[in-house]
Amino acid sequence: MILVIDFALLLFMIICALAAITVKDLLHATIILAAYSLIMTVLWAEMNAVDVAFTEATVGAGITTVLFVAAIARTRRRSGD
């Protein structure tokens, strides 16, 4: 059962990584990367590396996402196509 959950999380991580590099909107890419970081948090916690999981949750999903969203909010959006 755990192996199936690990495989599903790994598959979802790969999908998030590919989606983050192919999406055009920066805000969507930031949200996808936050989801990627939350999946990594679950995987670290499952491997009994709780300290690394806590750091990943606070830095990866928390602070980095907030800083990216703040940077995107301060820039002007242009249509690039």
DAPELIN-V208551 format. One record per pair of residues at least 12 apart in sequence whose C-alpha atoms are under 10 Angstrom apart, sorted by the first residue. I is the first residue (numbers start at 1). GAP is how many residues later the second one is. Records with the same first field share a line. If there is no record, write none. Layout:
I: GAP  GAP
This chain:
2: 44
5: 38
6: 36  37  40
9: 27  30  31  33  34
10: 29  30  33
12: 23  24  27
13: 19  20  22  23  24  25  26  27
14: 22
15: 17  21
16: 13  15  16  17  18  19  20  21  23
17: 12  15  16  18  19
18: 14
19: 13  14
20: 12  13  14  16
21: 12
24: 56
25: 52
26: 42  43  46  51
27: 38  41  42  45  46
28: 41
29: 39
30: 31  34  35  36  37  38  39  42
31: 30  34  37  38
32: 33
33: 27  28  31  32
34: 23  26  27  28  29  30  31  32
35: 25  26  30
36: 24  25
37: 16  19  20  21  22  23  24  25  27  28
38: 15  18  19  20  22  23  24
39: 14  17  18  22
40: 12  13  16  17  20  21
41: 12  13  14  15  16  17  19  20
42: 12  14  15
44: 12
